[in-house]
Structure formats: C-alpha cells, structure tokens
Amino acid sequence: MSEPRTLSPWRERQEGWAVPIDRVDAFTSGAAMAVEVGAIEKELAALWRQAAERARTAGGELAVLRAALWNFIVHHVGEAGLAELKALLDEASRAVPARIIVLLEQHAEAESLWGTAEPLRAFVEATLRLGPDGRREVVAEEITLEARVMEMGRLPALVRSLLLPDLPMAALVRAAPACARLAPLLAEADRIIFDSGRGGPEPLGPMERLLRTPHPAGGTLAERAEVTDLGWMRTASWRRIIASMFEGAAVARLGALDEVRVRYAAGAAPAAHLLLGWLATRLGWHLPGLALGPEGGELRDAGGRPLRIRLEVDEDHWRGDASPGPRPLGGLVAVELRAGTECFHAGAVGDHCVEVRCPGRPLRREVIRDRTDAELLIGALGAFGRDPLMRQALGAALQLLGVAMEDELPGQA
C-alpha cells in the first residue's frame, strides 16, 4: 500500500485542499486557490458571479450573500500558527463580514516551499457559514498575499489597490515585530487592534511607539485611529469584580490602600500591567518618575500616601494553560487590595470561577469565563473597539513600566 501524499502548506493552498473539483465548487467550499497577483479582483468577480449562478441551480442548498463591513488587514509570519489564525478569521468574519487581506511573510528557511522565482503569491478563498435554514452561505472573501521577507515592502501598494472603496479599514497587530512592517498601512487604518496578550515579552512598549508614529495627515496614529487591545478586553471580568468589592461604604477604603498585589500566569505580564494601569487612572495614583521592577515597587496614591505594588508570577500556570489548579482567567490568577488590616481579595479557584472575599461580607464565588479570541475580535470590530478607558489604562501602564512618555497618549488625560 502506497504512502499518502504529503503536501507542503503552500501546495495545499495552491491546489485547493488538493481536491479535484472545479474552481467554483472549491470556492464555495472554502478552499484556498492560487490566483495571479495582477488578476485578484478579476478572479474574485468571476468566482462570485459563477457562485451566484451555481446557487440558483443548487436547489436551496447554497446561498451567496456577499457582504463586507470592513477592509481587514492581518499580518502573519511563517506557517506556524497559520491554520489557527485562518480559523479565527473565519469565525470572526461569519459574524462581521469583511474583506480580509492576510499578509503572510515567509522567512528564508521557507524558501524551499516556493519552487519558482516569483516574489509574491496570491490566494483567494471564501468565508462560509450555515444559515438558519441549514443552507451553506458564502458571505465574504479572504485574500492571502504571500511574500518573502525581502519583498514585504511591495505589499502596501498592492493592498491599497485591493481595498473596497467606502469601507473603513481595520488592522490586527498580533506581534511586536510586525509594527514596523505594518506602519505604512496602519497610517491609513481607521481602527488598530492589538493583542498584548499574544505579543511576546515586551508588547506594551512597541504598542506605544507605534501609536506615536506620525500620521500623513498630521498628528499621530493614536490621534487619527481608534485603538483597542484584545488583552485589555480579557481583563473585563476582573475589573468588574474589583469594582464590585468596593460598593457602598467600602468605597472609602480605596483612599486608604496600603498595598496592591497582582498574581498572574507566566507569560501574561501585560494583563497585570494593564489592570494596574486601570487602577491608577481610576484612583489617581502619582506615576511620573516611577518605574516598577519585575516584583513591583512603591508609588504615591492620590493623597500622597505610600502605596506598595507587588507583582507575582504564578509559575504553575502559563497563559491559557489547562493544567490542574486555578485557571488563569484573562492571564490573571489573583488580585488583592489591602487597607490596614482589611483585605479585599479575588482569586481564581477553578475553571471559570473566581472567589471573592471582602471584609464584613459573606464569601462569594462568581462564575466567569474567558471569551474566545474570536469573540474578542468580533467585539473589537464592533462597539467595544471604541474604548477611551483602554487608552488611559495603557498610558498609565506604560508610565508604571518607565516607558518614555513625551506627552500623554490621546484620551489619557
């Protein structure tokens, strides 16, 4: 018995899952197909037209509902994680249809996949979903532009030619190294979506530097574009729970805090820093000249009293780890605020559960869950993508980390 044929990732894209069906069937099945770089729009127009004709004769099994609310630009490096990214974009696009343009950067070690001297390659595919009546619906399209690292500079002009007119543009920045490469396109974006929870060891600094990039029309990117962060959105449940601990008479204890302790999963420091940034903006902490170390530091509260900040890494847990014990929700394991002998504590005690202990109140447990990356991305492309509080928290977090701040980020004041 012969061994099954193994295809390279690029060859799988070129052959449309390597299934011998015609191009229209491949398109309406969600397969990725190679097209000429100079004929992307022509090829897509033909595929949509033929798909609509095919739907009229499919006996109600297929519907073609071409829609787009955004031009959505996403950068990715290499084949690792590409399948997961594609699945994420598919799920998000089913709820928020968009023309997605994936910029796939191939490094030198992937040169053997090319097989030709072409500097760029292009692939198109459709986003599918099941309609309420069970029909397969073709709703949006995705274009993948694949380039060697030395050819990435050619992509901004090509991307501009592929943007649908009269639609806003959003860009997803998933890793800090992408910032410089995406800068020419981000300067034209209406919304920039970061993910500080997936950005590596130093994600907040590159975010700040990119937001200060000059905009062609004047000002900076932060002043011209809406900015949101999926990592910030992951802390929403923690922020709600912390606020609930100081309802009623307990609110007076916020002015008497002596110590704030945050324990976070390994690899999730940005979540802890953003949470502290949020507390700093809400409570008026004095931040200029401060730089927290890996284990925290000391600052002054709104009344000038000393306030200890303690950061603790929970080495038993990695961000998103499924190991036994307290599960890091949004990357955080526990938050504790002390005022004298009183302790306000919230800590993960199991999957999707946070235990809350407050002086003078019965212990309670709240069931919460981490929203999936797709749910977060859908929210970021919707109303949750406009959150001035995130900018304020980011600015404060950067000051806590000692990042040079020439002036305040727009919306921080």
C-alpha positions, -999 to +999 in steps of 0.1 A: +000+000+000+015+033-010+021+061+015-003+090+014+010+121-005+023+148+018+018+183+005+037+214+016+015+241+032+019+263+001+010+234-022-022+227-002-032+263-007-024+262-044-044+230-050-075+240-030-071+213-004-059+190-032-095+180-041-101+175-078-132+197-081-138+228-103-128+262-091-164+274-083-170+243-062-137+248-045-145+285-038-180+277-024-164+250-002-140+275+014-108+262-003-078+284-009-068+288-045-038+303-062-045+333-085-023+357-105-013+386-083-023+411-110-057+395-115-071+391-080-101+414-084-109+399-118-107+364-104-129+372-074-155+389-095-157+359-118-159+335-088-187+354-071-207+357-103-203+320-111-211+311-075-243+331-076-253+313-108-244+279-092-266+288-062-296+295-084-294+259-096-284+243-063-319+236-051-317+257-020-285+240-007-263+270-013-268+308-008-244+335-020-247+366+002-216+387-005-211+413+023-184+434+039-184+459+067-146+463+069-114+460+050-094+440+075-056+437+073-038+410+092+000+402+092+014+368+100+049+353+098+055+318+086+034+287+085+034+281+123+000+291+137-014+300+103-042+274+104-053+287+138-052+323+125-073+313+095-099+296+117-100+327+139-106+350+110-132+327+095-152+326+128-150+364+132-160+371+096-191+350+099-204+375+124-187+406+110-183+401+072-151+417+059-127+417+030-098+401+049-063+406+035-037+384+051-001+394+046+019+362+050+056+368+055+079+339+047+114+338+061+145+324+045+140+289+059+108+286+039+124+294+005+122+257-005+084+259-005+084+284-033+099+264-062+098+294-085+113+328-086+080+346-081+085+373-054+048+373-044+020+348-045-018+353-040-046+330-029-083+336-025-109+318-005-145+324+007-159+325+043-188+301+048-214+298+074-246+278+080-278+298+076-308+295+099-324+271+074-293+249+073-281+262+039-244+268+033-239+305+028-209+321+011-207+355+028-172+371+024-138+367+010-102+364+021-071+373+001-037+359+012-007+377-001+024+356+005+059+372+002+095+366+011+107+389+039+127+410+014+096+416-007+073+428+021+079+464+011+059+458-021+027+448-003+014+482+009+007+495-026-008+461-036-030+461-005-043+497-013-054+485-047-074+457-031-093+478-005-130+480-011-140+517-015-162+534+010-154+509+037-133+516+069-100+497+073-090+478+104-057+462+111-048+434+136-013+436+151-006+403+168+031+406+174+055+434+182+079+428+152+050+434+128+047+470+140+075+485+118+065+464+087+028+474+090+034+511+097+027+524+061-007+506+062-015+514+098-011+551+090-043+547+069-062+525+093-095+536+109-091+511+137-059+494+150-064+462+170-036+450+192-033+418+212-010+425+241-017+390+255+000+374+225+027+399+218+058+384+234+080+396+263+077+433+256+044+440+239+033+473+255+064+494+245+061+486+208+024+495+210+032+529+224+059+535+199+037+526+170+008+547+183+032+577+182+041+571+146+034+604+126+003+602+105+005+615+069-024+639+076-008+653+107-007+642+143+000+606+153-017+572+147-032+573+182-049+606+173-062+595+139-073+559+145-094+541+170-073+518+191-083+487+210-065+458+226-078+422+229-055+418+260-074+447+277-107+431+268-097+399+285-094+418+319-130+430+318-144+404+343-116+412+367-123+449+365-160+443+371-153+421+401-128+445+417-153+474+413-180+453+430-158+447+460-159+485+468-196+492+465-214+512+492-194+521+524-164+501+512-156+527+486-140+548+513-113+522+518-099+529+483-084+561+497-066+541+525-050+513+504-015+503+516-008+475+491-020+461+458-009+426+449-014+411+415-006+374+407-005+365+370+002+335+349+037+331+334+037+349+300+008+372+310+026+403+325+008+427+301-026+417+317-012+426+351+003+459+339-030+469+322-050+461+353-027+483+374-029+510+347-067+509+351-065+512+389-040+540+386-064+561+363-094+553+385-077+561+418-054+590+407-021+574+417+010+596+412+031+580+384+057+604+370+093+592+375+082+558+386+094+525+371+081+493+385+105+463+387+096+427+379+084+423+415+067+457+418+077+489+436+063+518+456+043+549+445+021+575+460-017+574+460-040+604+452-035+617+488+003+614+487+004+582+509+029+555+501+014+525+482+032+492+476+027+474+443+036+437+443+037+416+412+039+379+415+043+353+386+025+321+392+050+297+376+025+268+379+004+283+352+010+296+317-014+319+300-042+296+287-027+265+303-052+237+310-032+222+339-049+214+372-055+241+398-066+277+395-070+285+358-056+319+348-086+339+336-075+365+311-040+357+323-046+367+359-047+344+389-055+367+419-058+404+428-056+416+464-060+451+478-051+458+514-061+488+536-046+483+570-058+450+584-086+447+558-080+426+527-101+426+496-092+395+476-104+380+443-087+348+431-093+320+406-102+288+423-110+266+393-121+267+357-142+298+351-146+306+389-134+335+410-136+335+448-143+370+463-135+378+499-143+412+514-144+424+550-179+423+565-194+404+536-200+367+531-176+348+508-189+345+473-179+328+441-186+342+406-186+320+375-170+338+346-153+325+315-126+337+292-141+349+259-126+332+229-102+351+207-129+351+180-155+366+204-129+393+214-121+400+178-158+404+169-162+428+198-131+448+187-146+452+153-178+464+169-187+489+196-161+475+220-135+487+196-141+523+209-129+523+245-112+555+256-106+539+290-082+514+274-060+543+261-060+557+296-050+524+312-024+518+285-008+552+291-007+546+329+007+511+324+035+525+303+043+551+329+043+523+356+069+505+334+090+536+330+084+538+292+095+572+280+064+594+276+070+626+257+034+636+262+001+618+271-015+594+247-047+609+233-075+601+256-053+596+286-059+629+303 
